[in-house]
Amino acid sequence: MRKEYDFAKMKGRKNPYSRLLKKQVTLRLGVDVIEYFKQLAQEAGIPYQNLINLYLKDCAHSRKKLILKWAS
């Protein structure tokens, strides 16, 4: 093994599996919902889209079900 390696000449390469990790979708979210997550994300120091993804992932893993009761 060498004592030092020169990475300056190394060419970058995209991760071939990155496209399998996430899929781009278009969602229509309320302005109040976006502002809520933006505020939480700023407090946590992460991008709000990542925070929304983490929240939805937690809901999916814990199998949360939304119970809707419509007024009759």
PyMOL commands that set and color helices and strands:
alter all, ss='L'
color gray80, all
select helices_A, chain A and resi 18-21+31-44+48-61
alter helices_A, ss='H'
color red, helices_A
deselect
rebuild
show_as cartoon
